[in-house]
């Protein structure tokens, strides 16, 4: 009578498991596939956070307890939706978006955005300046100053927004 030797099937299963894991690691897909070269912050600083999915605890695990968080010349600012409740005690809801702002000047006026980005215009009343906003369906937005102001020059990067995925606006419209 022959005795069954479990070593070979165990070795095969271990090899199969390692192969599957290696394949899974190489198939990572960023929820923001159109990040511009040199501005790929999701995998480096923000993963696995997702707007409309991640809560405050997840944001604190990734970015720490201080907001904004600062990394390599960039301020990372999370914003949240608000949960309903008593007016005197508002509570944070899910992550709404993450704003990444440069600490210095980054001229981007010569950048040609790929066709995956729609172009629209927006403004911020607290700064009284207008922006050219380039956004894609994944929720990624690049805000560039539309004209010279006391805050900076035309074409300077004001902020990058990592928001929820959405349909882009028609070209050259107001956001």
C-alpha positions as CSV (number, residue, x, y, z in Angstrom):
1,X,0.0,0.0,0.0
2,X,1.3,3.4,-1.0
3,X,1.3,6.3,1.6
4,X,0.0,9.7,0.3
5,X,2.7,12.4,0.4
6,X,1.1,15.8,0.9
7,X,4.3,17.8,0.2
8,X,3.8,18.1,-3.5
9,X,0.2,19.4,-3.5
10,X,1.1,21.8,-0.7
11,X,4.1,23.1,-2.6
12,X,1.9,23.5,-5.7
13,X,-0.8,25.3,-3.8
14,X,1.8,27.6,-2.2
15,X,3.2,28.4,-5.6
16,X,-0.2,29.1,-7.0
17,X,-1.1,31.4,-4.0
18,X,2.2,33.4,-4.4
19,X,1.6,33.7,-8.2
20,X,-1.9,35.0,-7.6
21,X,-0.7,37.5,-5.1
22,X,2.1,38.7,-7.4
23,X,-0.4,39.2,-10.2
24,X,-2.8,41.1,-8.0
25,X,-0.1,43.5,-6.9
26,X,0.8,44.3,-10.4
27,X,-2.8,45.0,-11.4
28,X,-3.3,48.0,-9.1
29,X,-5.6,50.6,-10.7
30,X,-5.6,54.1,-9.3
31,X,-9.1,55.7,-9.2
32,X,-7.4,58.7,-10.7
33,X,-5.7,57.2,-13.9
34,X,-5.2,60.6,-15.6
35,X,-2.8,62.2,-13.0
36,X,-0.3,64.3,-14.9
37,X,3.3,63.2,-14.9
38,X,5.1,64.8,-11.9
39,X,1.8,65.3,-10.0
40,X,0.9,61.7,-9.1
41,X,-0.1,62.1,-5.5
42,X,-2.8,59.5,-5.0
43,X,-0.7,56.4,-4.7
44,X,2.1,58.3,-2.8
45,X,0.0,60.2,-0.2
46,X,-3.7,59.5,-0.5
47,X,-4.4,55.8,-1.1
48,X,-6.7,54.1,-0.3
49,X,-8.9,57.2,0.5
50,X,-12.0,57.6,-1.6
51,X,-14.4,60.6,-1.6
52,X,-18.0,59.6,-0.7
53,X,-16.7,56.3,0.7
54,X,-14.0,57.0,3.3
55,X,-14.8,58.3,6.8
56,X,-12.9,60.5,9.2
57,X,-11.1,57.6,10.9
58,X,-9.7,56.4,7.5
59,X,-8.5,59.9,6.7
60,X,-6.8,60.2,10.0
61,X,-5.0,56.8,9.5
62,X,-3.7,58.0,6.1
63,X,-3.0,61.7,6.7
64,X,-2.7,61.9,10.5
65,X,-4.6,64.0,13.0
66,X,-3.5,67.4,11.7
67,X,-5.3,69.1,8.8
68,X,-3.9,70.3,6.6
69,X,-1.2,67.7,6.4
70,X,2.1,68.8,4.8
71,X,4.2,66.5,2.5
72,X,7.2,67.4,0.4
73,X,6.1,71.0,-0.4
74,X,2.4,70.3,-0.6
75,X,-0.5,71.0,1.7
76,X,-3.1,68.2,1.8
77,X,-6.5,69.4,2.9
78,X,-9.5,67.0,3.4
79,X,-13.0,68.2,3.4
80,X,-16.1,66.3,4.6
81,X,-19.8,66.2,4.1
82,X,-21.9,67.0,7.2
83,X,-24.2,64.5,8.9
84,X,-27.6,65.7,10.0
85,X,-28.1,66.2,13.7
86,X,-28.6,68.9,16.2
87,X,-27.6,72.4,14.9
88,X,-25.3,73.0,18.0
89,X,-23.3,69.8,17.4
90,X,-22.6,69.2,13.7
91,X,-20.7,65.9,12.9
92,X,-18.5,65.0,10.1
93,X,-19.8,62.7,7.4
94,X,-17.9,61.1,4.6
95,X,-14.9,62.5,2.9
96,X,-16.1,65.0,0.2
97,X,-12.8,65.8,-1.5
98,X,-9.1,66.2,-1.0
99,X,-7.4,69.4,-2.0
100,X,-3.6,69.4,-2.7
101,X,-2.1,72.9,-2.8
102,X,1.6,73.6,-3.6
103,X,3.6,75.6,-1.0
104,X,5.3,77.4,-3.8
105,X,4.7,78.7,-7.3
106,X,4.2,76.1,-10.0
107,X,3.8,77.6,-13.5
108,X,1.6,75.4,-15.7
109,X,0.5,77.8,-18.4
110,X,2.4,75.8,-21.1
111,X,0.9,72.5,-20.1
112,X,-1.5,70.9,-22.7
113,X,-4.0,68.8,-21.0
114,X,-5.0,65.5,-22.6
115,X,-8.5,65.1,-24.2
116,X,-9.6,63.2,-21.1
117,X,-9.9,66.5,-19.4
118,X,-12.8,68.9,-19.9
119,X,-12.1,72.7,-19.6
120,X,-14.3,75.0,-17.6
121,X,-14.1,78.2,-15.6
122,X,-14.6,78.8,-11.9
123,X,-13.8,81.4,-9.3
124,X,-13.4,81.8,-5.5
125,X,-15.0,84.8,-4.1
126,X,-12.7,84.9,-1.0
127,X,-9.7,85.5,-3.3
128,X,-11.7,87.3,-6.1
129,X,-9.8,85.5,-8.8
130,X,-10.9,83.2,-11.7
131,X,-9.5,79.8,-12.7
132,X,-9.2,77.6,-15.7
133,X,-10.3,74.2,-14.3
134,X,-9.4,71.0,-16.1
135,X,-11.3,68.0,-14.8
136,X,-11.8,64.4,-15.8
137,X,-14.5,61.8,-15.2
138,X,-12.6,60.3,-12.2
139,X,-13.0,63.5,-10.2
140,X,-9.5,64.8,-10.7
141,X,-9.3,68.6,-11.2
142,X,-6.4,71.0,-11.9
143,X,-7.1,74.7,-11.0
144,X,-4.9,77.2,-12.9
145,X,-5.1,80.9,-12.4
146,X,-7.0,82.4,-15.4
147,X,-5.2,85.8,-15.2
148,X,-2.6,87.7,-13.3
149,X,-3.6,88.8,-9.8
150,X,-2.0,89.7,-6.5
151,X,-2.1,86.0,-5.7
152,X,-0.1,84.9,-8.6
153,X,0.4,84.8,-12.4
154,X,-1.8,83.5,-15.2
155,X,-1.3,79.7,-15.6
156,X,0.1,79.1,-12.1
157,X,-1.2,76.0,-10.4
158,X,-3.6,77.0,-7.5
159,X,-4.7,73.5,-6.4
160,X,-5.4,69.9,-7.4
161,X,-8.7,68.4,-6.3
162,X,-9.2,64.6,-5.8
163,X,-13.0,64.4,-5.7
164,X,-15.7,61.8,-6.5
165,X,-16.0,60.5,-10.0
166,X,-18.5,62.5,-12.1
167,X,-19.5,63.5,-15.6
168,X,-17.4,66.5,-16.9
169,X,-19.0,69.7,-17.9
170,X,-19.2,70.6,-21.6
171,X,-16.0,72.4,-22.9
172,X,-15.5,76.0,-22.0
173,X,-18.4,76.3,-19.6
174,X,-18.7,77.6,-16.1
175,X,-18.2,74.7,-13.6
